[in-house]
Structures are given as C-alpha cells and as structure tokens.
Amino acid sequence: MNEGEDAQKTNVPDTSEPGTSEQAISEQATSERVTSERVASELSAAGARELVTQAVSIPSMSGDEAAVARYLIGWMTAHGFQAHIDEAGNAVGERGSGPITVVLLGHIDTVPGEIAVHVDDEDVLHGRGSVDAKGSFCTFVAAVAGLGKEALERARFVCVGATEEEVPSSRGAHFAVTRYAPDAVVIGEPSGWEGLTLGYKGRLVLHVLVQKPNFHTAGEGSSAGDDLCEAWFRVRAWAQERSGEGIFGAVQATVQQIESGNDGLMQRARGVFGLRLPPDVTPQQARRELGERLSGVATVEFRGDEVAVRHPRDTLLARALRLAIRDAGGIPVFKLKTGTSDMNVVAGHWPVPTLAYGPGDSRLDHTPDERLPLSEYDLAVSVLRDALTRVAQTLKPRHRNPDIETQT
C-alpha cells in the first residue's frame, strides 16, 4: 500500500450461498484440483516459506528493488517460470500457455524502517515487507509454481513484482498496464487469508504555500501561519461537505506536514494536506473545487491523483476464491479499504474481474511490528492455487489488443 495509507477498512461479510454457477465451478475443477495438489506437493511448504523468508531478508525500499528482483527471478527460473526483469525493474515470471491470461500484480518495494528479519518460536516471520507486501507476491509465485498441467494448458499466469508502489510514481504498475491485456487480475495486498478486497479509495495531496512580507507581530493583519491554518480549515470544511455515508463514502482529510518561519524579510508557511476520496468524488473535481476555495489565501500544488475503485463481488474470480477459502475451512469476507494500491492504477486500463488478495494483517503495514504468521501464508498459498485452478477451468478469454501484449 502507498506510503501514508490509513490501514482502516470496511469489512462486508459474505452471506451469499453458492449458486448454480459456483456449484459448476466446484464440479468442473475437481479433477484439476486433485492434479494440482499432487504437483504442488513437489513444492513443499518449507520451500515456499524459504522463498518469502529470503525475499523479506533482502532490503528493497522504493527505487532500490534490484537485489530482491534478481533473487525472485532466480527462484522463479528454478521453478519452471520464464522469468525476467523488465524495463521498469519489475520481477516478472510466467507459466502456462493457454488462451486465458491471469495477471497477479504484487509489489516488491517497501517503506523505510529496518526490522530484524527472523522467524520466532511460533513460526511468525518478522521483517519489513513481510505483510506489505512481499508476503502477498511470494504467495502468488508459490501458488503458480504449484499449478497442475491442466491449469497451465488452459491459462497463462503472469506474476509481476512491481517497483515503486509505496511512492506516488507507482512505476511498476504504470509500466505493466502497457504490456498486458489480462482476462483477470489479482492484486497482491494483505487482506488476511480469508479476506477479498474489492476496492480502494482515491487520493489527492495538496502542497500549500503562503508567502507574505514580514511585519511586527504587534501590527495588524494575519501571518503566513494564520493564512495556512485558514487554508486547512477550508479544506477540512470542504471534506465534511463532500462526505457520504460510512468510512468508504467519506472524504478523509489529514495534515501530513506543516511548518512556518521567516528570514526577516518574508514569512513563509508550508503545509501538506492529504485527502482520501470516495468513488463519487474524483481528484479532478477536488482540484477544481478546492482551487476555488483557496484562491487568494494560498498557492496550491496538487499531486498524487488516484481515482477510487470498487469492483463487483459476483465474478468468476471472486467466486473461485470464495469456494477455495470455504474448502480450506475459512469464511470469506469482502473488504473495502480506505488506502490506495496498484488496483487504483490499473483499474481504468484493465476492465476485467479484479480483487486484492494476500496473507497478513494490514494494520501492521508500515509499523515497527510488521510480521506474518507462516501458517497463514501456507493457507493463502493453498487457497490461491486452488482458486487459480478453478479460474483456468471456467474463465473465458476476452477480446484483447495484441499491440499491448508483452513479448517474452
């Protein structure tokens, strides 16, 4: 998840019962699941755990992902993938030759903050990126590595470990949308092994500056700091006016940075205000309305535009994961998150069934206590492998544009 994300989320319990289509998925995929389980036994749980432990052990802050990308490419190559590092620095691995393309888009960069990497006595992996989100990408890779022959004949699975997701550039995802035309997309973000994330809020960041000639504090008039505070009050009031129902429908406004001072001649006050936007408020709309409200008070530079996204819950991809979670003894839960992810980047380019999946507690993102129970990671790998087998059996290819299909 992008730097500074609020990890709160709205959970929507899944109370629906499997319909005819879900029963068909379950029946048609039975033989493939048996084969997949037999093949997957060749990739032991210990091997999958070694993958994530080593990946987390390699530092990879945004912009410095080359070392972990090389490790991942080596692991994928050794486990039957066609793997390479692309022009954006993404670690890309492919398996399968079928007419369906499933892109599994995770990210391999992390926020700063060194955490000693170790597995404790309760088989919990501690380390930066264990939850956000190397754990999710390694889940993708381990699951695809264990797919059976039938699934690989019916579909092509592309694992993309993207760069710079934790900074506004989202370089890896922006590059990926120009290279693939998938039929289904799984985004790698922590939701817990029973969780399926359908949407993320949008984002807009305001960099606000007030400059004015210095004057004696006993004189009349407002200071640069006063005017900056007034700008914040107007932003906060706008956010309250534009908010809808619930946390996902609200405009969340926060002060991310604020400072003021003078050099004896000029006063300057600077602030950074962050907005989390619901689906019915676009960054373009926020730019226009806030530009008018702050006119004459401060100079504003808008950055980091991301449009909110919310995908439907009743798709073949979502049903396949629901069934896989239930078969593993879990209760599927749909979630909406107030942060942003690469789902925001790709949604407008890839109008296909999409959701986010990955093990771990997103409340631990970016914290000193980031950690991932390896038993949950094992479950997520098994669930995803099962779900991808079902998807390969039932999903139909959409019309694609060959001009943006990658050549490997």
Stockholm file with secondary structure:
# STOCKHOLM 1.0

chainA/1-408         MNEGEDAQKTNVPDTSEPGTSEQAISEQATSERVTSERVASELSAAGARELVTQAVSIPSMSGDEAAVARYLIGWMTAHGFQAHIDEAGNAVGERGSGPITVVLLGHIDTVPGEIAVHVDDEDVLHGRGSVDAKGSFCTFVAAVAGLGKEALERARFVCVGATEEEVPSSRGAHFAVTRYAPDAVVIGEPSGWEGLTLGYKGRLVLHVLVQKPNFHTAGEGSSAGDDLCEAWFRVRAWAQERSGEGIFGAVQATVQQIESGNDGLMQRARGVFGLRLPPDVTPQQARRELGERLSGVATVEFRGDEVAVRHPRDTLLARALRLAIRDAGGIPVFKLKTGTSDMNVVAGHWPVPTLAYGPGDSRLDHTPDERLPLSEYDLAVSVLRDALTRVAQTLKPRHRNPDIETQT
#=GR chainA/1-408 SS CCTTCCCCEEEEECCCCCCHHHHHHHHHTHHHHHHHHHHHTTSCHHHHHHHHHHHHHSCCBTTCCHHHHHHHHHHHHHTTCEEEECTTCCEEEEECCSSEEEEEEEECCBCSCCCCCEECTTSEEESTTTTTTHHHHHHHHHHHHTCCHHHHHHEEEEEEEESCTTSTTCHHHHHHTTTCCCSEEEEECCCCTTEEEEEECEEEEEEEEEEEECCCTTSSSCCHHHHHHHHHHHHHHHHHHHCCSHHHHSCEEEEEEEEEEECSSEEEEEEEEEEEECTTSCHHHHHHHHHHHHTTTCEEEEEEEECCEECCSCSHHHHHHHHHHHHTTCCCEEEEESSCCHHHHHTTTCCSCEEEECSSCGGGTTSTTCEEEHHHHHHHHHHHHHHHHHHHHHCCCCCCCGGGSCCC
#=GC SS_cons         CCTTCCCCEEEEECCCCCCHHHHHHHHHTHHHHHHHHHHHTTSCHHHHHHHHHHHHHSCCBTTCCHHHHHHHHHHHHHTTCEEEECTTCCEEEEECCSSEEEEEEEECCBCSCCCCCEECTTSEEESTTTTTTHHHHHHHHHHHHTCCHHHHHHEEEEEEEESCTTSTTCHHHHHHTTTCCCSEEEEECCCCTTEEEEEECEEEEEEEEEEEECCCTTSSSCCHHHHHHHHHHHHHHHHHHHCCSHHHHSCEEEEEEEEEEECSSEEEEEEEEEEEECTTSCHHHHHHHHHHHHTTTCEEEEEEEECCEECCSCSHHHHHHHHHHHHTTCCCEEEEESSCCHHHHHTTTCCSCEEEECSSCGGGTTSTTCEEEHHHHHHHHHHHHHHHHHHHHHCCCCCCCGGGSCCC
//
